Each structure stands twice: as structure tokens, then as C-alpha cells.
């Protein structure tokens, strides 16, 4: 079934400070040190794009806890999920537990989290968390990434989440500039908006978008694997990408185009596959949240 997603102002997908996921049709989108055991291989791979979990864990360890937290199961779970930062906290609505874990740890691919048990794995949740500050301003100099990482101890406290970070050697795609250079201009600030449509022909339309954001979207929606921006190009621009669905490619035909060919011919970029150790999250324990 065809579907369509529209996402506005979703920020930098690598750190995903703001994510709004709209599920229509068949479309899919989008630790404190004591909570994780990091192997030498995982810590040796110093690449935040590929292994953001370690950075989020370290960040959470030096941050305060949320003062006010509300966690409720959303039993309607028929609308759109949203995971947003605010001036002093986060608001999560109708989100599956997996998406909340991705949000907290900065994970951009569904394929990097293992072992979420039921019933929590099949439930949706609404979460509101904030830091109390009498003057109404964001306390200190907390960034969006800080506010996301502060969800990590919240998950440990309310969902009794126990998690390990384990490396797995897998294919990562480096986004690089093809011969002849990019076929669009990067002359705008990065205030990304994106329209995605799915059917026999998949389409992404980007506005004011950086190549790091493009990499994040491709990780989550195009390749089902991690894409890291290695173009070295700064700024943002407008561009579109069209390629054939997996089903259309299996059926074949003269008008079928792969995402690899589309990226090179339409954008003047190229995906270079490399094998690297990537941090995956292994969930040892998670349960339905304790009462507010």
C-alpha cells in the first residue's frame, strides 16, 4: 500500500533532537555507566555517527535527573507518534517503547536494538518530563541532545530497563561526493523539512536540508542500514530523490532504479559500503512502567 509522511523541522537526524513520526499506509519511518557494559571494541570505534549510544551514555552520566515525570500507557495507539524536546524537558506521545529507546540513545536504525520483551515491547506510551526552574528558562545550558540523553535514567527508573552495548561488525554506507560533484546547491541554512511517499516508486523531497540530515533519513528509510556523511560539504539545499521499491526491483523492468543508482545520478553523490564495528543495544530486562 502506498503511504505518505510529511516531517517538518526535524533538526539533525544524527542526534535527532526533534522527531515526529507519522505512520500512514505502509510507511515506516522514523545509560548511565551502570546501565551498560562497553566492550573494548565498542569504545575503540570513536565515531559518533556510527556509534552514538556510547556518547549518549556518557552524556547522561553527567546530567541531572528530571524533576517531574509522568509516564502513561497510551491504549489508543492509532495515531501519530511524536518525540520532542521542549525548553525544559521532553514530550513523547503515542510512541512504541522501541522508538523511545532510539530517541534516548540517539539510534537511527531499527535494526540495532535487540531483545525488547512483551508486554512493554508491544505497548505505546505518553511521557512528559521536565526540570523545574523558577524563572521558566532552560536550566543551565542544556542542549536538545542533553534533554534526550536524560531519558536514559528515566527508562532505568520507571521501566527498570537494563541494557548492554555490544559491537557487531556490519556494513556501513559512507556518503561521498561522486565524480562531477553534487547536482544541487547548498546555499541555505539547515531548517529541514521533508515529504516522503511510498509505493512502487519511493520519493523523498527535501527542503533546506543538510547532507548529514540526508544521511540520517537514508539510514532510517532508504537502506535499512547506517549511512554516515563523509562528503565534507556544509550548508543545506533543496533536492529530491526517487527510486523503485524493493518489490518493483524484484519484479524488474526497464524503469526500475535502485537507490544506489538514484543517489549517484540524481544527486551527484555515492554510497560507499565499508565493514565496521557498530554498537547495538541488547535489552536484558524491561517491564511495564511503575506508577506515577
N, C-alpha and C positions, 0 to 999 in steps of 0.2 A: 504494500500500500504506500502511495506517496504521502509525504508529510512535509511540514514546513516549520522552521524555527526562526524567530527573529530575536536577536540579542543586542542590546544597546549598552554602551558604556561599561563593557565588561573588563576593562583595565588590562593589565599584563597577564596573559594566561599562564605564564610560568609560575607566578606566585598567586594568581587568582584572588586578588583582594576582593573582587565582587564577582559573583557568578549568579546568573539567572538561567535556569534550565527550563525550557518549555517543551513538554513532551506531546507531540501531535502526530497522529498516524503511527508509522513505524520508525519515526526519527528517534535517535538516541544521542544524547549529547554528553554537553555536559551537560612530645614524650619527655616528659621529664626523663633524665638519665636513668632513673629507677624503673621506667616503663619499657626500656628497650635494651637488648643486648646487641652491640655493634661488633661485627667481626672485623679483623684487621683488613680484609679485602674491601669491606664496605667503606671503612673510614679512609682507606688509601685512595679511593676514587674521589678526588676533590673536584667535583663538577656539580654545581647546584642545579643546573638544568636537568641533568640525568638523575641525580640523587638528592632531591630537595628534602627528603624526610629527615636526614641527619641534621641539616641546617634548622629545620623546624623544631626538632627535639632540643637542640642546644639553645635556641631562642626561648622556648617555653621554660627552660630551667632557670632563666634569669629574670623572668617576668612575674608580676603579681598575679594572684588569682582573681577571678571575677567575684565581686561583692554580692551581686544579686543574680540568681539563676532560676529560670523556670524551664522545666522540661516536661512536655506532654506528648503522649502518643496522638497522632492525627489518624483517626479511624476512617475519615472520608477518603483520603489519599486518591483523589481522582482528578486533581487539578495540576497546577504547575509547581515545581519545587523551586525554591529560591534560597540562596545562602549569601547573605550580605553583611558587610561591615558597616557600622554606624560611627558616630562621633566618639562613642564611649563603650562600644561593645559589638555584639553580633546579633542578627535576627535571622533565624533559619525557619523556613515554613515548608511543611509537607515534604520533607526530604527523607529519602531512604537512608538507613544507617551507613551504607557504603559511601554515599555522597558526602555525608558529614565527616567521615574519616578522611576522605580525599581532601576535603576543604581544610581540615585541621593540619594535615601533614603536607599540603602543597602538591599532592599527587595528581597527575594529569591523565593517567591512563587507567581504565577499568581493569586491565589485566595484571596489575601489580599488587593486588590485595587478595589474600587467601584466607579461608577458614572462618568466615563470618557465620556463626551458628544461628539457627532459628530458636525462639521466635523473633529475636531482635533483627535478624537479617532480612526478614520479610516485612518489617514494620516501617512506618513513616513517622517522623517526629517534627514537632514545633519546639524551637529552643530560642529563648531570649536571655541574653547575658549582658551585664554591664558593670562598669566600675563606677562607684558612687563618688561624685566630686561636687562639692558645694557650689562652685562657681559655674557649673554646667559645661565647662570646657573639657576636652580630652585630657586626661591626666598625663602629666609628663610630656613625652614626645613619642607616644605610641603610634606606630605605623599600622597600616592595614594588615601587613604581614604579622606584626606583633599580635593584633587582635585575633587573627586566625589561629596562631600558634597557641594562644591562651585557651583555645577549645580543647587542647590535648589533655591537660589535667582535669578539665571538666568531664571529659569522657571517662577518665580513670575513676573519678569520684562518683559519678552518677550512673554510669553503665558498667562499672567495675571492669573496664577494658584493660586487658593485658596483651601486649603486642611485642613482637620481635622484628627487628630489621635484618633481613637476610639477603645477601647478594645472589644474583642469578645472572649468569652470562647470557646475553641475548642481543638481538640485532637492534641497533640504534641507527636512526637515519640523520645524517648531518645535512642540513640545508645549506647549499653553497651556490655561488653565482656561476651560471653556465657561460660558455663562450659567447661573447657578444653583449653580455651584461643584462640587467633586468629590463623588462619591457614595460615599465611603468615608472613614474616619478615618485620620489619620496621627499616631498616638499611641504608636508603638513605636520602639525603636532599630532601625537597619538591620542585620539579620543575615539576609540574603536567602536564601530557598530557593524553588525554582521547579519545578513539574511542567508539562511541555509534552506535548501529544498532537496527532497529525496524522492527518487523514483527510478526509472530506467536510466535517466541522466541526472547525476548529482551536481548541484550548483552551490557555490559559495560566492556571495557578493560582499566585498569588504569596503568600508569607508573609513578614512583616516586611521589606517591600520599599520602597525609596525611589523617587521618580519619576525620578531620574537613572538608577537601575538599570532601571526600566521602559523608559526611552528607549533604553538600550543593547540590551536584549533585542529591542525592536521594530526597531532598526537591523539586527540580525543575523537575525531570524527572522520578522518580520512584513511588512516593507515592502521589503526588499532595497534599502534606501537609508538615509541618515543621519537619525537623529532626535535633536534637541537639546532638553533640558529647559529650557523657558522659563516654567515655571509659577510659580517663586519659592516653591514650597511645600517646607517642611522636614519631617523625620521620615519614618517608614515605617509601612506598614499591610498589611492583608490584602485582596486583591481578586482577581477573576477576569475573564478576557476571552475571549469566544467569537465566532468569525466563520467565514464559509464559505471553503472553499479556492478557489484560482483556477479549478480545474476546475468546481466547483459554480457559481461565479459565471458562467462561460461558458455553462453549461447553462441557467441561470436557474431560476425557480420562486418560489413565494410565500414560502418560508422562507429565501431567500438573504439574507445580510447581509454588507456589506463591512467591512473593518477600520476604515475611517473612521467609518462609522455606529456600529459596535460601541464604539469608544473614546468617542464622544460620549454614546450612550445608556446604556452600562453603567458608564462611569467618570466621566462629567461632565467630560471633557477634550476637547480638539480638536486636530487636526493641521493646521497652517497651512503650506502649501508656499511656499518662497521660493527664489530662484535666487542662489547664492553660489559663489565660487571655493573648491573643495575640493582639498586636497593628495592626489594619487595617487602611488603608488610605482611607478616604472618600473625594472625589473631589467635592467641591461645585461649582467651576467655572474653566473653561479652554477654551481658544479660539485660533484660528489660530494666529501664531506669528506676532508681529509687524515688520515693515520693518527694514532692517539693516541700 
